Amino acid sequence: MAIEPQLSAASASAAAPRRWPVRLGMGVTRATLWRVLRYAALLLFAALLGLSAVFLPWYFHLALLLALAYPVLVFKAPWVAFTLYVVSAFLAPGFKTADSLTLASLGLFALRWLQSGRPDLLPRALARPYLLFLFAVGVSGVLGLVINRYPIAMVYGDGRGFLYWLWLPLLFSLSRSTPEGLRKLSRVVAVVAGVIAFVALVQYATGVQFVAGRVGVVDGASGSQTRVQMHGFLFVSVATVWALVAVVHSPRRAWFLLPFLLLLLAALYANLGRALWFWTVLGMVLSVFAAGWRRGWAIALALTVVTVFGGVGLALFKPKVIDSIVERADSVRGEGGPRTSYGWRKLENQDALPHIIRKPLTGIGLGAEYRRWIHEVAHFEEHTRYVHNSYIFIALKTGLLSLFGLLSLLMVAWWRGWRGTRQMKVPQRALRVAAVASLFPLLGLSITQPELVTPMSALLFVMLTVLMGSCESHAQAVAAPARPRGVGV
């Protein structure tokens, strides 16, 4: 009985066709050929790497290493990859590098989403205004590029800021409205804000510009002051509100939060931006109401302590700082006349409004010029297309339909965030409270600055939209009773 299986197995193996190695001639098999080609490729790569080490600078190799590691990070550690992307986009030497990195990152994260098999991207309440916004922007792009045939560089220059709004569904899917995902997103905002603040202070101390922006000098009665202007300061503004709220939420982490808050405040001072100062302070005040009455009074007390001790410390050791702050804030009274900051913005608005009235739905299209050439600002070649007011820029270029979709998206997200922070049964996340408190100040700042269509600021608006839009779903998940196993689908 024991011999039959052995005989049947032997007969089966004898009956099966024997696989001989495929020979390509001269006694070389296909497996051997592939092995030789792999070794040749490795030798060629090693040779190229050695030559590049001799002739190319060190940062080229660092960039090459990051480029090879980045796709792996996207699939294995996506939050680390996203943080690396945002910091790299901020430090990029030019907009082409930042936008190329953005396109590559969007593609990789989209592939990761497709591989995950999760069809959900946005809640329906957010998806409708978001799709309306994207549709209107797409129509304006076609209008400018295909119908009116504006130069590609001009169309791209007007529309590149809208590219960064494509992150919204991918970030929403990545966080999945879970406490862990939102906590990681909060850390991204804090890390990016810290990097931006540190870079601003280094430029302020050295007077050397090494990121996109400008390091200049503002003259006043108290003397000349170095001013650092660059993109990304909205991260610092929101993180300042977050640090204040977080001190109350987590007193045990005050050893880290207070020095971090001082770093952020110092960076805001280096910017010397009057509007940025005002709207950041307003965000800190509004956080008292956004946090609820139980913690609101504690935030108000912390804000008072920081203001009093900061003012006394500066009066004792750095009185010149107080003088420059007061002088800079008082300079607002001189605005509004010809050739002032507000005066130039008023001229922009006056020139743009007739075009909005003429084409309210579609706008004049991306890349279109709306005003005559002005020799006094000839050094800024884009002044015939550029508008500081975010809302007028969006309405002018892409139409009121696009502006309505974007503002509806932000308002729905804010309302979900407000309701979510009111309904949560678990301790509130400090950055979510800061997001709810900071949205309207940031929208106020967008009246005088094109923050809604500036790449780094658009990224921050996307992150805040995810944080606020996820609050209500998280609150409902916490309040909902646990479903018994075996019941339902």
Protein Blocks (a to p, Z undefined) as FASTA:
>chain_A
ZZmmmmmmmmmmmmpccdddddebjhiafklmmmmmmmmmmmmmmmmmmmmmmmpcfklm
mmmmmmmmmmmmmmmmmmlmmmmmmmmmmmpmbfklmmmmmmmmmmmmmmmmmmnopabf
bdfklmmmmmmmmmmmmmmmmmmmmmnopafklmmmmmmmmmmmmmmmmmmmmnnopakl
mmmmmmmmmmmmmmmmmmmmmmmmnopafbecdddddddfkopcdddddehklmmmmmmm
mmmmmmmmmmmlmmmmmmmmmmmmmmmmmnopaklmmmmmmmmmmmmmmnojklmmmmmm
mmmmmmmmmmmmmmmmmmmlmmmmmmmmmmmmmgoiahiaklmmmmmmmmmmmmmmmmmm
nonoehiafbdcdfklmmmmmlmmgcfblmlmmmmmnojklmmmmmmmmmmmmmmmmmmm
mmpcbdcdfklmmmmmmmmmmmmmmmmpckllgfklmmmmmmmmmmmmmmmmmmmmmmpc
cddehiaZZ
